[in-house]
Amino acid sequence: MKTRITSMVLLVFLLIPVSVFSSMDTPPEELRERIVTLRNWRLMEVLDLKGARAERVFSILKRFDRRREELIRERRRLIHKLNQLLKEGDTEEINRTLKRLLDTEISIAKLKKEELNALSEVLSPEERARYLLFIERFSRELKRLIGIERRGLKRDRPE
């Protein structure tokens, strides 16, 4: 019963930020803050975090969030560039871009490892495992909801 109520509450909180995607007036920074707030709220529940311990966990996550966003932004940029280069057929530039893309992927993996090591100061191995599983589910659900919102926006556009 508690799981069902928690899932319903999560869905409501997830839909709030999703409705913001359709608003052109919402700055990306505000949207990012809403998503981080939702993530942190859910983590408090999943990991049973309270008080100073929660603050320590969120402080660690905040240190890594910006760096992760930069790397993910770079990854997207390189994938877009690779797509363009394939149309142009510039083999040398494709090779350089592939190398940079792979280096970026490695940096993302290293950052994830650093984050988990930093969290080990506050969280037990079981809690770190629950954290990783939660982040995977949260990211997947967020992507799904963003996809639904984007499809809805495309449907609402006049042709």
C-alpha positions in Angstrom: 0.0 0.0 0.0 2.8 2.4 0.9 4.5 1.6 -2.4 1.4 2.4 -4.3 0.9 5.8 -2.5 4.6 6.6 -3.0 4.3 5.8 -6.7 1.3 8.0 -7.1 3.0 10.9 -5.3 6.1 10.4 -7.4 4.0 10.5 -10.6 2.4 13.7 -9.5 5.7 15.3 -8.7 7.2 14.1 -12.0 4.3 15.5 -14.0 4.8 18.9 -12.5 8.3 19.4 -14.0 7.1 17.8 -17.2 4.4 20.3 -17.7 7.1 22.9 -17.6 8.7 21.5 -20.7 5.9 22.8 -22.8 6.3 26.3 -21.4 8.7 28.4 -23.4 8.9 30.9 -20.5 10.6 28.5 -18.1 14.3 29.0 -18.0 16.4 25.8 -18.3 18.1 26.6 -15.0 14.7 26.7 -13.2 13.7 23.4 -14.8 17.0 21.9 -13.8 16.5 23.0 -10.2 13.0 21.5 -10.2 14.3 18.2 -11.4 17.2 18.2 -8.8 14.7 19.1 -6.1 12.5 16.2 -7.1 15.5 13.8 -7.3 16.6 14.9 -3.8 13.1 14.6 -2.3 12.8 11.1 -3.7 16.3 10.2 -2.5 15.4 11.2 1.0 12.7 8.6 0.9 14.6 5.8 -0.9 17.6 6.1 1.3 15.8 7.3 4.5 18.0 10.4 4.7 17.4 13.0 7.4 19.0 16.2 8.7 22.8 16.6 8.4 23.2 13.3 6.7 20.9 14.3 3.9 22.7 17.7 3.6 26.0 15.8 3.2 24.7 13.6 0.5 23.1 16.5 -1.4 26.3 18.5 -1.1 28.3 15.7 -2.7 25.7 15.3 -5.5 25.7 19.0 -6.1 29.5 18.9 -6.6 29.1 16.3 -9.3 25.9 17.5 -11.0 27.4 20.5 -12.8 30.4 18.5 -14.1 28.1 15.7 -15.3 25.8 18.2 -17.1 28.8 19.7 -18.9 30.1 16.3 -20.0 26.6 15.2 -21.2 26.2 18.5 -23.1 29.6 17.9 -24.7 28.5 14.3 -25.6 25.3 15.5 -27.2 27.3 18.2 -29.2 29.8 15.5 -30.4 27.0 13.1 -31.4 25.3 15.9 -33.4 28.7 16.8 -35.0 29.3 13.1 -35.9 25.9 13.0 -37.5 26.8 16.0 -39.7 30.2 14.7 -40.5 28.7 11.4 -41.8 26.7 13.4 -44.3 29.9 15.3 -45.4 32.1 12.2 -45.5 35.2 13.8 -43.9 36.9 10.6 -42.6 39.7 12.4 -40.7 37.3 14.7 -38.8 35.0 11.7 -38.1 38.0 9.9 -36.5 38.9 13.0 -34.4 35.3 13.4 -33.3 35.0 9.7 -32.5 38.1 9.9 -30.3 36.7 13.0 -28.5 33.3 11.3 -28.0 35.0 8.2 -26.6 37.1 10.3 -24.3 34.0 12.1 -23.1 32.3 8.7 -22.4 35.3 7.7 -20.3 35.1 11.0 -18.4 31.5 10.4 -17.7 32.3 6.9 -16.3 35.2 8.3 -14.2 32.9 11.0 -12.8 30.3 8.4 -11.8 33.0 6.4 -10.1 34.3 9.5 -8.2 30.8 10.3 -7.2 30.2 6.9 -5.8 33.5 7.0 -3.9 32.6 10.4 -2.4 29.2 9.0 -1.4 30.9 6.1 0.4 31.9 8.7 3.1 28.2 8.9 4.0 26.3 5.9 2.5 26.8 2.2 3.1 27.4 -0.1 0.2 23.7 -1.1 0.2 22.6 2.5 0.2 25.0 3.3 -2.7 23.5 0.3 -4.6 20.0 1.7 -3.9 21.2 5.1 -5.0 22.5 3.7 -8.4 19.3 1.8 -9.0 17.2 4.8 -8.1 19.1 7.1 -10.5 18.7 4.6 -13.3 14.9 4.4 -12.7 14.6 8.2 -12.2 16.5 9.0 -15.4 14.5 6.4 -17.4 11.2 7.8 -16.1 12.3 11.4 -16.8 13.3 10.6 -20.4 10.0 8.8 -20.9 8.0 11.7 -19.6 10.0 14.2 -21.7 9.4 12.0 -24.8 5.6 12.0 -24.0 5.7 15.8 -23.6 7.6 16.3 -26.9 5.3 14.0 -28.8 2.4 16.0 -27.4 3.9 19.3 -28.5 4.4 18.0 -32.0 0.8 16.8 -32.1 -0.4 20.2 -31.0 1.5 22.2 -33.6 -0.5 23.4 -36.6 0.7 21.9 -39.9 
